[in-house]
Amino acid sequence: MQEELANANKVAWETKAYQAWVQTYGTPDELASELKLKHKHHLRYWLKYIGNPTGKRVINLLGSHGRKAISLALLGADVTVVDISEENRLYAIQTAAAIGTAGLVIRTFEEIPSSTDPRFPAFYTLIADKMDIALSPLLP
């Protein structure tokens, strides 16, 4: 039952998601231009909880189009975005590439390493889009 719900959710989030982001934020190049100028604005709520993100490892669950993650990477964070939608992933990757953001990893849920995997960081600050909470620190 859980797997069926997860698959239905994935299909729903992948139905024209890329087109929706282009309609809302413009092309990845257009969003990249905006983020270069206003990346702190998109983080105004989060920065008061996590402080200076430079050098922090951040996992952005439900990272969607990548706006917050890219903004954090521009401020020096090592960011991993996790989202269920391949279309969201594509939009985020193209936006990050247009900016030239280093230190940004964008994954779908199927690609998350387990906590026993050496690639899994020992510490993450958690930023979850569309939620009014911030959890820091989060230990595996």
Secondary structure as UniProt FT lines:
FT   HELIX           2..14
FT   HELIX           17..25
FT   HELIX           28..38
FT   TURN            39..40
FT   HELIX           41..43
FT   HELIX           44..50
FT   TURN            54..55
FT   STRAND          57..61
FT   TURN            64..65
FT   HELIX           67..74
FT   TURN            75..76
FT   STRAND          78..83
FT   HELIX           86..99
FT   STRAND          104..108
FT   HELIX           109..111
FT   TURN            115..116
FT   TURN            118..119
FT   STRAND          124..128
FT   TURN            129..130
FT   STRAND          134..138
//
